Amino acid sequence: MAPLSPLTGGSAGTLSGPAAHALADAAPSVFWLDRADRPAPRTSLDADATADLVVVGGGYTGLWTALLAKEANPGRDVVLLEAGRIGWAASGRNGGFCSASLTHGESNGRERWPAEYEQLHQLGLANLDAIQATVQRHDIGCDFQRTGELTVATAPHQVDWLREDVGTGTFLDRDAMRAELDSPTYLAGVHTPDETAMVDPARLVWGLAEAAESLGVRIVERTKVTGLERDGAGMRVHTERGHDVRAARVALGTNAFPSLLRRTRLHTVPVYDYVLMTEPLSDQQLASIGWHTRAGVGDMANQFHYYRLTDDNRILWGGYDAIYHLGRRVRPTKDQRPQTFERLATHFFETFPQLEGLRFSHRWGGAIDTCTRFCAFYGSAHDGRVAYALGYTGLGVGASRFGAAVTLDLLDGADTERTRLQMVREKPLPFPPEPFAYAGIQLTRWALARADQNDGRRNAWLRTLDHLGLGFDS
Ligand SMILES: Cc1cc2nc3c(=O)[nH]c(=O)nc-3n(C[C@H](O)[C@H](O)[C@H](O)COP(=O)(O)OP(=O)(O)OC[C@H]3O[C@@H](n4cnc5c(N)ncnc54)[C@H](O)[C@@H]3O)c2cc1C
Protein backbone atom coordinates (compact mmCIF):
# COMPACT_ATOMS: atom_id res chain seq x y z
CA MET A 1 0.00 0.00 0.00
CA ALA A 2 1.29 3.50 -0.79
CA PRO A 3 1.83 5.15 2.60
CA LEU A 4 1.10 8.62 1.26
CA SER A 5 -2.34 7.95 -0.12
CA PRO A 6 -4.33 9.07 2.95
CA LEU A 7 -2.65 12.45 2.92
CA THR A 8 -2.66 13.29 -0.73
CA GLY A 9 -6.26 13.82 -1.65
CA GLY A 10 -8.71 11.15 -2.72
CA SER A 11 -11.57 11.79 -5.09
CA ALA A 12 -15.11 12.42 -3.93
CA GLY A 13 -18.48 11.42 -5.29
CA THR A 14 -17.65 7.90 -6.50
CA LEU A 15 -17.37 6.26 -3.13
CA SER A 16 -17.55 2.49 -2.79
CA GLY A 17 -16.13 -0.17 -0.47
CA PRO A 18 -15.74 0.08 3.31
CA ALA A 19 -15.95 3.89 3.39
CA ALA A 20 -19.30 3.98 1.55
CA HIS A 21 -20.70 1.22 3.73
CA ALA A 22 -19.46 2.94 6.89
CA LEU A 23 -21.06 6.28 6.04
CA ALA A 24 -24.43 4.95 4.94
CA ASP A 25 -26.27 5.48 8.24
CA ALA A 26 -24.24 8.31 9.80
CA ALA A 27 -26.59 10.87 11.35
CA PRO A 28 -26.08 14.48 10.21
CA SER A 29 -25.77 15.73 13.78
CA VAL A 30 -23.16 16.47 16.44
CA PHE A 31 -22.44 13.39 18.56
CA TRP A 32 -21.44 15.44 21.62
CA LEU A 33 -24.62 17.58 21.62
CA ASP A 34 -27.05 14.90 20.50
CA ARG A 35 -27.49 13.40 23.99
CA ALA A 36 -30.27 12.85 26.45
CA ASP A 37 -28.48 14.76 29.23
CA ARG A 38 -28.21 18.00 27.21
CA PRO A 39 -29.46 20.68 29.62
CA ALA A 40 -32.93 22.09 29.03
CA PRO A 41 -32.98 25.49 27.28
CA ARG A 42 -32.59 28.48 29.55
CA THR A 43 -34.95 31.45 29.31
CA SER A 44 -34.55 34.30 26.83
CA LEU A 45 -34.27 37.98 27.75
CA ASP A 46 -37.85 39.12 28.35
CA ALA A 47 -37.28 42.59 29.85
CA ASP A 48 -34.67 45.33 29.97
CA ALA A 49 -31.92 44.59 32.49
CA THR A 50 -28.79 46.02 34.09
CA ALA A 51 -25.53 44.38 35.09
CA ASP A 52 -21.96 45.21 36.00
CA LEU A 53 -20.66 42.98 33.23
CA VAL A 54 -22.42 41.65 30.11
CA VAL A 55 -20.75 38.72 28.39
CA VAL A 56 -21.78 38.08 24.77
CA GLY A 57 -21.42 34.45 23.63
CA GLY A 58 -22.02 31.18 25.44
CA GLY A 59 -19.03 29.16 24.25
CA TYR A 60 -15.87 28.54 26.27
CA THR A 61 -14.62 32.14 25.95
CA GLY A 62 -17.84 33.65 27.27
CA LEU A 63 -18.34 31.05 29.99
CA TRP A 64 -14.75 31.30 31.25
CA THR A 65 -15.09 35.08 31.27
CA ALA A 66 -18.25 34.90 33.36
CA LEU A 67 -16.82 32.28 35.72
CA LEU A 68 -13.47 34.01 36.25
CA ALA A 69 -15.21 37.37 36.75
CA LYS A 70 -17.32 35.92 39.54
CA GLU A 71 -14.46 33.99 41.12
CA ALA A 72 -12.38 37.19 41.26
CA ASN A 73 -15.21 39.39 42.46
CA PRO A 74 -18.31 37.54 43.77
CA GLY A 75 -20.16 40.85 44.15
CA ARG A 76 -20.00 41.63 40.42
CA ASP A 77 -23.37 41.21 38.70
CA VAL A 78 -22.75 39.20 35.51
CA VAL A 79 -25.23 38.47 32.69
CA LEU A 80 -24.30 36.22 29.75
CA LEU A 81 -26.26 36.59 26.50
CA GLU A 82 -26.17 33.72 23.99
CA ALA A 83 -27.80 33.91 20.53
CA GLY A 84 -28.53 30.17 20.35
CA ARG A 85 -27.98 27.50 23.00
CA ILE A 86 -24.95 27.28 25.29
CA GLY A 87 -22.17 25.46 23.44
CA TRP A 88 -24.11 24.84 20.22
CA ALA A 89 -21.27 26.29 18.11
CA ALA A 90 -17.54 25.44 18.08
CA SER A 91 -17.35 24.79 21.83
CA GLY A 92 -19.84 21.92 21.70
CA ARG A 93 -18.73 20.35 18.42
CA ASN A 94 -14.92 20.29 18.48
CA GLY A 95 -12.38 17.48 18.73
CA GLY A 96 -11.84 17.97 22.45
CA PHE A 97 -8.05 18.43 22.26
CA CYS A 98 -7.46 20.74 25.21
CA SER A 99 -3.93 21.95 24.56
CA ALA A 100 -1.60 23.97 26.75
CA SER A 101 -0.49 25.88 23.65
CA LEU A 102 -1.62 29.51 23.50
CA THR A 103 0.07 29.99 20.13
CA HIS A 104 -1.43 27.27 17.91
CA GLY A 105 1.62 25.11 18.43
CA GLU A 106 5.23 25.64 19.35
CA SER A 107 6.69 26.53 15.96
CA ASN A 108 4.12 29.29 15.32
CA GLY A 109 4.79 30.71 18.79
CA ARG A 110 8.57 30.53 18.54
CA GLU A 111 8.62 32.14 15.08
CA ARG A 112 6.41 35.06 16.07
CA TRP A 113 7.54 35.73 19.65
CA PRO A 114 10.98 34.13 20.07
CA ALA A 115 11.93 36.30 23.06
CA GLU A 116 8.81 35.51 25.06
CA TYR A 117 8.05 32.00 23.87
CA GLU A 118 9.28 30.27 27.06
CA GLN A 119 7.03 32.54 29.13
CA LEU A 120 4.08 31.79 26.81
CA HIS A 121 4.77 28.08 27.18
CA GLN A 122 4.79 28.32 30.98
CA LEU A 123 1.62 30.44 30.98
CA GLY A 124 -0.03 27.84 28.71
CA LEU A 125 0.88 24.98 31.06
CA ALA A 126 -0.41 26.97 34.05
CA ASN A 127 -3.62 27.64 32.10
CA LEU A 128 -4.11 23.93 31.43
CA ASP A 129 -3.43 23.17 35.11
CA ALA A 130 -6.05 25.77 36.06
CA ILE A 131 -8.61 24.19 33.70
CA GLN A 132 -7.94 20.81 35.31
CA ALA A 133 -8.29 22.33 38.79
CA THR A 134 -11.61 23.98 37.83
CA VAL A 135 -12.93 20.72 36.41
CA GLN A 136 -12.06 19.01 39.72
CA ARG A 137 -13.30 21.85 41.95
CA HIS A 138 -16.69 22.04 40.25
CA ASP A 139 -16.86 18.29 39.67
CA ILE A 140 -17.40 18.74 35.91
CA GLY A 141 -17.90 15.28 34.39
CA CYS A 142 -16.22 15.96 31.05
CA ASP A 143 -13.90 12.94 30.94
CA PHE A 144 -10.81 15.17 31.36
CA GLN A 145 -7.79 12.91 30.65
CA ARG A 146 -4.30 14.37 30.49
CA THR A 147 -3.13 11.82 27.92
CA GLY A 148 -0.81 14.08 25.97
CA GLU A 149 -0.69 14.04 22.19
CA LEU A 150 0.82 11.82 19.50
CA THR A 151 2.17 13.49 16.37
CA VAL A 152 2.64 11.05 13.51
CA ALA A 153 4.71 11.20 10.32
CA THR A 154 3.07 9.64 7.27
CA ALA A 155 5.58 10.86 4.65
CA PRO A 156 9.40 10.52 4.69
CA HIS A 157 10.16 14.27 4.90
CA GLN A 158 7.94 14.49 7.98
CA VAL A 159 10.20 12.01 9.83
CA ASP A 160 13.06 14.52 9.62
CA TRP A 161 10.77 17.31 10.79
CA LEU A 162 9.70 15.17 13.75
CA ARG A 163 13.31 14.40 14.74
CA GLU A 164 14.15 18.12 14.67
CA ASP A 165 11.05 19.09 16.58
CA VAL A 166 10.82 16.52 19.41
CA GLY A 167 10.58 19.28 22.04
CA THR A 168 9.58 17.83 25.38
CA GLY A 169 8.23 14.66 23.72
CA THR A 170 9.63 11.18 23.07
CA PHE A 171 10.60 10.18 19.53
CA LEU A 172 9.07 6.87 18.43
CA ASP A 173 10.53 5.14 15.39
CA ARG A 174 8.23 3.26 13.04
CA ASP A 175 8.10 0.08 15.12
CA ALA A 176 7.68 1.90 18.42
CA MET A 177 4.96 4.08 16.94
CA ARG A 178 3.12 1.10 15.51
CA ALA A 179 3.44 -0.73 18.84
CA GLU A 180 1.59 2.20 20.44
CA LEU A 181 -0.99 2.73 17.67
CA ASP A 182 -0.87 0.56 14.61
CA SER A 183 -1.33 2.04 11.16
CA PRO A 184 0.51 0.95 8.01
CA THR A 185 0.75 4.66 7.11
CA TYR A 186 2.94 5.57 10.10
CA LEU A 187 6.66 6.11 9.59
CA ALA A 188 7.44 7.61 13.03
CA GLY A 189 5.82 9.57 15.84
CA VAL A 190 6.38 11.74 18.88
CA HIS A 191 4.46 11.38 22.11
CA THR A 192 4.30 14.63 24.06
CA PRO A 193 2.80 13.86 27.45
CA ASP A 194 1.22 16.32 29.81
CA GLU A 195 0.70 19.27 27.42
CA THR A 196 -2.70 18.13 26.11
CA ALA A 197 -5.78 16.77 27.82
CA MET A 198 -8.64 15.10 26.03
CA VAL A 199 -12.08 16.33 27.06
CA ASP A 200 -15.70 15.73 26.20
CA PRO A 201 -16.28 19.20 24.70
CA ALA A 202 -20.02 19.60 25.23
CA ARG A 203 -19.88 18.28 28.78
CA LEU A 204 -17.13 20.81 29.52
CA VAL A 205 -19.35 23.65 28.21
CA TRP A 206 -22.38 22.45 30.13
CA GLY A 207 -20.31 22.04 33.30
CA LEU A 208 -18.79 25.52 32.99
CA ALA A 209 -22.29 26.99 32.57
CA GLU A 210 -23.51 25.18 35.67
CA ALA A 211 -20.45 26.30 37.64
CA ALA A 212 -20.97 29.92 36.56
CA GLU A 213 -24.63 29.77 37.55
CA SER A 214 -23.74 28.28 40.92
CA LEU A 215 -21.74 31.47 41.56
CA GLY A 216 -24.65 33.68 40.53
CA VAL A 217 -24.10 34.35 36.81
CA ARG A 218 -27.39 34.85 34.94
CA ILE A 219 -27.31 32.97 31.61
CA VAL A 220 -29.83 33.93 28.94
CA GLU A 221 -30.20 31.83 25.78
CA ARG A 222 -31.75 32.53 22.35
CA THR A 223 -31.01 36.24 22.76
CA LYS A 224 -28.89 37.64 19.96
CA VAL A 225 -27.05 40.89 20.55
CA THR A 226 -27.54 43.24 17.61
CA GLY A 227 -25.47 46.25 18.64
CA LEU A 228 -23.48 48.10 21.28
CA GLU A 229 -23.90 51.76 22.12
CA ARG A 230 -22.20 54.05 24.62
CA ASP A 231 -24.51 55.02 27.41
CA GLY A 232 -23.20 57.50 29.99
CA ALA A 233 -20.17 55.93 31.65
CA GLY A 234 -21.17 52.43 30.50
CA MET A 235 -22.66 50.60 27.51
CA ARG A 236 -26.12 49.75 26.28
CA VAL A 237 -26.37 46.28 24.70
CA HIS A 238 -29.20 45.94 22.18
CA THR A 239 -30.80 42.56 21.54
CA GLU A 240 -32.91 41.08 18.76
CA ARG A 241 -35.72 40.64 21.25
CA GLY A 242 -36.08 44.42 21.60
CA HIS A 243 -34.80 44.52 25.17
CA ASP A 244 -31.57 46.23 26.22
CA VAL A 245 -29.06 45.46 28.93
CA ARG A 246 -27.14 48.38 30.45
CA ALA A 247 -23.75 47.49 31.84
CA ALA A 248 -20.51 49.12 32.89
CA ARG A 249 -18.44 46.61 30.90
CA VAL A 250 -19.02 44.23 27.96
CA ALA A 251 -16.93 41.13 27.10
CA LEU A 252 -17.19 39.64 23.61
CA GLY A 253 -16.67 35.91 23.04
CA THR A 254 -18.33 35.74 19.62
CA ASN A 255 -15.64 33.70 17.82
CA ALA A 256 -16.36 33.12 14.11
CA PHE A 257 -19.62 35.07 14.09
CA PRO A 258 -19.82 38.63 12.72
CA SER A 259 -18.06 40.90 15.18
CA LEU A 260 -20.03 43.52 17.06
CA LEU A 261 -17.01 45.80 16.57
CA ARG A 262 -16.33 47.17 13.11
CA ARG A 263 -12.58 47.27 13.83
CA THR A 264 -12.23 43.46 14.08
CA ARG A 265 -14.56 42.47 11.24
CA LEU A 266 -11.79 41.81 8.73
CA HIS A 267 -9.47 40.14 11.23
CA THR A 268 -11.07 36.69 11.12
CA VAL A 269 -12.67 34.44 8.52
CA PRO A 270 -14.94 31.48 9.32
CA VAL A 271 -13.31 28.30 8.06
CA TYR A 272 -15.31 25.08 8.10
CA ASP A 273 -13.79 21.96 9.61
CA TYR A 274 -15.47 18.52 9.44
CA VAL A 275 -15.62 15.48 11.69
CA LEU A 276 -16.81 11.87 11.65
CA MET A 277 -17.58 9.79 14.74
CA THR A 278 -17.55 5.99 14.65
CA GLU A 279 -19.71 3.63 16.61
CA PRO A 280 -17.94 2.16 19.69
CA LEU A 281 -15.11 -0.24 18.86
CA SER A 282 -15.35 -3.76 20.25
CA ASP A 283 -12.49 -4.88 22.52
CA GLN A 284 -11.17 -6.91 19.61
CA GLN A 285 -11.26 -3.95 17.22
CA LEU A 286 -9.47 -1.75 19.75
CA ALA A 287 -6.85 -4.45 20.34
CA SER A 288 -6.22 -4.58 16.57
CA ILE A 289 -4.94 -0.98 16.61
CA GLY A 290 -3.60 -0.68 20.17
CA TRP A 291 -3.75 2.96 21.32
CA HIS A 292 -2.46 2.23 24.80
CA THR A 293 -1.86 5.87 25.83
CA ARG A 294 -5.29 6.94 24.50
CA ALA A 295 -3.54 10.19 23.46
CA GLY A 296 -5.09 12.42 20.81
CA VAL A 297 -3.36 12.08 17.43
CA GLY A 298 -2.49 14.58 14.71
CA ASP A 299 -0.48 14.10 11.54
CA MET A 300 2.05 16.57 10.20
CA ALA A 301 0.66 17.53 6.80
CA ASN A 302 -0.56 21.03 6.04
CA GLN A 303 -3.90 19.36 5.42
CA PHE A 304 -3.80 17.39 8.65
CA HIS A 305 -6.09 14.85 10.29
CA TYR A 306 -6.78 14.76 14.02
CA TYR A 307 -8.34 11.83 15.86
CA ARG A 308 -9.03 10.54 19.33
CA LEU A 309 -10.89 7.96 21.40
CA THR A 310 -14.02 8.75 23.41
CA ASP A 311 -14.81 7.31 26.83
CA ASP A 312 -16.89 4.58 25.15
CA ASN A 313 -14.13 3.79 22.62
CA ARG A 314 -15.50 5.49 19.54
CA ILE A 315 -13.02 7.24 17.25
CA LEU A 316 -13.55 10.88 16.37
CA TRP A 317 -11.83 11.49 13.02
CA GLY A 318 -11.61 15.02 11.63
CA GLY A 319 -9.69 17.64 9.71
CA TYR A 320 -8.00 17.59 6.30
CA ASP A 321 -10.37 19.86 4.36
CA ALA A 322 -10.60 23.42 5.67
CA ILE A 323 -13.33 25.08 3.62
CA TYR A 324 -13.82 28.79 3.22
CA HIS A 325 -16.97 30.10 1.52
CA LEU A 326 -17.07 33.43 -0.27
CA GLY A 327 -18.52 36.18 1.92
CA ARG A 328 -17.44 35.14 5.46
CA ARG A 329 -20.84 33.61 6.20
CA VAL A 330 -21.62 31.25 9.10
CA ARG A 331 -24.68 29.15 8.20
CA PRO A 332 -26.05 25.84 9.57
CA THR A 333 -26.35 24.54 5.98
CA LYS A 334 -22.54 24.54 5.79
CA ASP A 335 -22.26 22.03 8.65
CA GLN A 336 -22.77 19.19 6.19
CA ARG A 337 -20.41 18.54 3.26
CA PRO A 338 -20.79 15.07 1.68
CA GLN A 339 -17.60 15.23 -0.41
CA THR A 340 -15.51 15.98 2.69
CA PHE A 341 -17.16 13.17 4.68
CA GLU A 342 -16.38 10.75 1.83
CA ARG A 343 -12.76 11.87 1.75
CA LEU A 344 -12.44 11.57 5.53
CA ALA A 345 -14.02 8.10 5.52
CA THR A 346 -11.65 6.93 2.78
CA HIS A 347 -8.65 8.25 4.71
CA PHE A 348 -9.89 6.55 7.88
CA PHE A 349 -9.85 3.08 6.34
CA GLU A 350 -6.51 3.71 4.62
CA THR A 351 -5.12 4.58 8.05
CA PHE A 352 -6.79 1.71 9.92
CA PRO A 353 -7.57 -1.08 7.41
CA GLN A 354 -7.96 -3.41 10.44
CA LEU A 355 -11.23 -1.64 11.22
CA GLU A 356 -12.99 -2.50 7.96
CA GLY A 357 -16.64 -3.07 8.81
CA LEU A 358 -16.75 -0.35 11.48
CA ARG A 359 -19.45 2.25 10.80
CA PHE A 360 -19.76 5.97 11.41
CA SER A 361 -22.64 7.03 13.64
CA HIS A 362 -22.38 10.85 13.22
CA ARG A 363 -21.02 13.43 10.77
CA TRP A 364 -20.85 17.17 11.27
CA GLY A 365 -18.89 20.34 10.71
CA GLY A 366 -18.42 23.72 12.28
CA ALA A 367 -16.84 27.12 11.85
CA ILE A 368 -13.36 28.00 13.12
CA ASP A 369 -12.34 31.65 13.56
CA THR A 370 -9.15 31.77 11.55
CA CYS A 371 -6.86 34.80 11.76
CA THR A 372 -3.61 35.47 9.93
CA ARG A 373 -1.39 34.72 12.95
CA PHE A 374 -3.23 31.43 13.83
CA CYS A 375 -3.79 32.23 17.48
CA ALA A 376 -6.09 34.51 19.45
CA PHE A 377 -5.70 38.26 19.53
CA TYR A 378 -7.06 40.57 22.18
CA GLY A 379 -8.19 44.16 22.43
CA SER A 380 -10.60 46.72 23.76
CA ALA A 381 -12.88 49.40 22.34
CA HIS A 382 -15.16 52.20 23.53
CA ASP A 383 -12.50 53.59 25.89
CA GLY A 384 -11.92 50.24 27.56
CA ARG A 385 -15.58 49.47 28.26
CA VAL A 386 -15.65 46.59 25.72
CA ALA A 387 -12.98 43.88 25.32
CA TYR A 388 -12.62 40.72 23.25
CA ALA A 389 -10.56 37.60 22.54
CA LEU A 390 -10.95 36.26 18.98
CA GLY A 391 -9.11 34.26 16.32
CA TYR A 392 -8.20 30.95 18.03
CA THR A 393 -7.91 29.28 14.59
CA GLY A 394 -8.86 25.78 15.59
CA LEU A 395 -7.00 25.59 18.92
CA GLY A 396 -9.29 27.35 21.35
CA VAL A 397 -10.46 24.68 23.78
CA GLY A 398 -7.66 25.39 26.25
CA ALA A 399 -6.61 28.87 25.05
CA SER A 400 -10.13 30.27 25.58
CA ARG A 401 -9.58 30.33 29.36
CA PHE A 402 -6.47 32.45 28.85
CA GLY A 403 -8.45 34.63 26.38
CA ALA A 404 -11.10 35.16 29.04
CA ALA A 405 -8.49 36.14 31.63
CA VAL A 406 -6.95 38.69 29.23
CA THR A 407 -10.41 40.08 28.41
CA LEU A 408 -11.07 40.68 32.11
CA ASP A 409 -7.62 42.27 32.59
CA LEU A 410 -8.42 44.67 29.75
CA LEU A 411 -11.86 45.51 31.13
CA ASP A 412 -10.38 46.12 34.58
CA GLY A 413 -7.61 48.28 33.08
CA ALA A 414 -5.19 46.03 34.97
CA ASP A 415 -1.46 45.91 34.28
CA THR A 416 -0.67 42.17 34.52
CA GLU A 417 1.90 39.68 33.24
CA ARG A 418 -0.65 38.84 30.56
CA THR A 419 -1.32 42.38 29.33
CA ARG A 420 2.41 43.11 29.14
CA LEU A 421 2.97 40.28 26.64
CA GLN A 422 3.90 41.30 23.12
CA MET A 423 1.52 38.53 21.96
CA VAL A 424 -1.34 40.31 23.74
CA ARG A 425 -0.40 43.84 22.69
CA GLU A 426 0.11 43.04 18.97
CA LYS A 427 -2.73 42.55 16.48
CA PRO A 428 -2.57 40.35 13.39
CA LEU A 429 -2.95 41.82 9.94
CA PRO A 430 -6.55 41.64 8.71
CA PHE A 431 -7.67 39.57 5.73
CA PRO A 432 -8.54 41.70 2.68
CA PRO A 433 -12.19 42.38 1.84
CA GLU A 434 -14.04 40.11 -0.61
CA PRO A 435 -13.50 38.90 -3.27
CA PHE A 436 -9.76 39.21 -2.52
CA ALA A 437 -9.98 37.21 0.74
CA TYR A 438 -11.66 34.33 -1.09
CA ALA A 439 -9.18 34.38 -3.98
CA GLY A 440 -6.16 34.56 -1.64
CA ILE A 441 -7.42 31.75 0.60
CA GLN A 442 -8.18 29.44 -2.33
CA LEU A 443 -4.70 30.06 -3.76
CA THR A 444 -3.14 29.36 -0.35
CA ARG A 445 -5.13 26.16 0.16
CA TRP A 446 -4.04 24.94 -3.28
CA ALA A 447 -0.40 25.77 -2.52
CA LEU A 448 -0.54 23.98 0.87
CA ALA A 449 -2.00 20.84 -0.73
CA ARG A 450 0.76 20.95 -3.37
CA ALA A 451 3.42 21.29 -0.66
CA ASP A 452 2.06 18.15 1.04
CA GLN A 453 2.50 16.25 -2.23
CA ASN A 454 5.92 17.74 -2.85
CA ASP A 455 7.90 16.62 0.24
CA GLY A 456 6.71 19.69 2.13
CA ARG A 457 8.43 22.14 -0.25
CA ARG A 458 6.69 25.51 -0.20
CA ASN A 459 6.19 27.44 -3.41
CA ALA A 460 6.91 31.15 -3.95
CA TRP A 461 3.42 32.21 -2.79
CA LEU A 462 3.75 30.38 0.53
CA ARG A 463 7.31 31.65 1.04
CA THR A 464 6.08 35.20 0.48
CA LEU A 465 3.31 34.72 3.04
CA ASP A 466 5.80 33.17 5.47
CA HIS A 467 8.06 36.16 5.00
CA LEU A 468 5.19 38.52 5.78
CA GLY A 469 4.13 36.44 8.81
CA LEU A 470 0.78 35.66 7.16
CA GLY A 471 -1.01 32.45 6.44
CA PHE A 472 -4.03 30.22 6.49
CA ASP A 473 -4.57 27.31 8.86
CA SER A 474 -7.32 25.52 10.77
C1 LIG B 1 -15.08 20.90 14.06
C2 LIG B 1 -14.19 21.66 15.01
C3 LIG B 1 -13.18 20.98 15.69
C4 LIG B 1 -12.35 21.67 16.57
N1 LIG B 1 -11.43 20.95 17.31
C5 LIG B 1 -10.70 21.59 18.26
C6 LIG B 1 -9.84 20.86 19.12
O1 LIG B 1 -9.80 19.62 19.11
N2 LIG B 1 -9.08 21.55 20.01
C7 LIG B 1 -9.15 22.92 20.10
O2 LIG B 1 -8.44 23.50 20.93
N3 LIG B 1 -10.01 23.64 19.34
C8 LIG B 1 -10.79 23.00 18.45
N4 LIG B 1 -11.70 23.71 17.70
C9 LIG B 1 -11.82 25.16 17.96
C10 LIG B 1 -12.55 25.42 19.27
O3 LIG B 1 -13.75 24.68 19.31
C11 LIG B 1 -12.84 26.93 19.39
O4 LIG B 1 -11.62 27.64 19.29
C12 LIG B 1 -13.50 27.31 20.69
O5 LIG B 1 -14.63 26.50 20.95
C13 LIG B 1 -13.89 28.78 20.66
O6 LIG B 1 -14.74 29.07 21.74
P1 LIG B 1 -15.57 30.41 21.74
O7 LIG B 1 -16.34 30.46 22.98
O8 LIG B 1 -14.64 31.55 21.46
O9 LIG B 1 -16.52 30.31 20.45
P2 LIG B 1 -17.90 29.52 20.20
O10 LIG B 1 -17.94 28.22 20.86
O11 LIG B 1 -18.13 29.56 18.72
O12 LIG B 1 -18.97 30.43 20.90
C14 LIG B 1 -19.33 31.69 20.41
C15 LIG B 1 -20.76 31.90 20.82
O13 LIG B 1 -21.10 33.26 20.62
C16 LIG B 1 -22.45 33.32 20.24
N5 LIG B 1 -22.66 34.60 19.58
C17 LIG B 1 -22.02 35.07 18.49
N6 LIG B 1 -22.49 36.28 18.15
C18 LIG B 1 -23.45 36.59 19.07
C19 LIG B 1 -24.31 37.70 19.25
N7 LIG B 1 -24.28 38.73 18.41
N8 LIG B 1 -25.18 37.67 20.28
C20 LIG B 1 -25.21 36.63 21.15
N9 LIG B 1 -24.42 35.54 21.02
C21 LIG B 1 -23.55 35.52 19.98
C22 LIG B 1 -22.63 32.13 19.32
O14 LIG B 1 -23.99 31.77 19.21
C23 LIG B 1 -21.76 31.09 20.00
O15 LIG B 1 -22.49 30.25 20.85
C24 LIG B 1 -12.53 23.06 16.79
C25 LIG B 1 -13.55 23.74 16.12
C26 LIG B 1 -14.38 23.05 15.24
C27 LIG B 1 -15.49 23.80 14.56
The ligand as an ORCA input file, in Angstrom:
! r2SCAN-3c Opt
* xyz 0 1
  C     -15.082     20.903     14.060
  C     -14.189     21.658     15.012
  C     -13.176     20.980     15.685
  C     -12.352     21.672     16.574
  N     -11.432     20.950     17.315
  C     -10.702     21.590     18.263
  C      -9.845     20.856     19.121
  O      -9.800     19.623     19.108
  N      -9.084     21.555     20.013
  C      -9.152     22.919     20.105
  O      -8.438     23.501     20.926
  N     -10.012     23.635     19.340
  C     -10.795     22.996     18.446
  N     -11.695     23.706     17.703
  C     -11.822     25.157     17.959
  C     -12.552     25.421     19.270
  O     -13.746     24.684     19.307
  C     -12.836     26.930     19.388
  O     -11.621     27.637     19.288
  C     -13.502     27.307     20.694
  O     -14.628     26.501     20.946
  C     -13.886     28.780     20.657
  O     -14.737     29.071     21.741
  P     -15.567     30.411     21.735
  O     -16.345     30.458     22.976
  O     -14.635     31.547     21.465
  O     -16.516     30.308     20.453
  P     -17.903     29.523     20.203
  O     -17.940     28.217     20.857
  O     -18.131     29.562     18.722
  O     -18.965     30.428     20.903
  C     -19.327     31.691     20.410
  C     -20.758     31.900     20.815
  O     -21.097     33.264     20.622
  C     -22.446     33.321     20.243
  N     -22.660     34.597     19.580
  C     -22.023     35.068     18.490
  N     -22.491     36.285     18.155
  C     -23.449     36.587     19.074
  C     -24.311     37.698     19.247
  N     -24.279     38.732     18.413
  N     -25.178     37.667     20.276
  C     -25.208     36.626     21.153
  N     -24.424     35.543     21.016
  C     -23.547     35.521     19.983
  C     -22.630     32.133     19.324
  O     -23.993     31.769     19.212
  C     -21.763     31.088     19.998
  O     -22.490     30.249     20.847
  C     -12.527     23.063     16.786
  C     -13.551     23.743     16.116
  C     -14.383     23.054     15.241
  C     -15.491     23.800     14.556
*
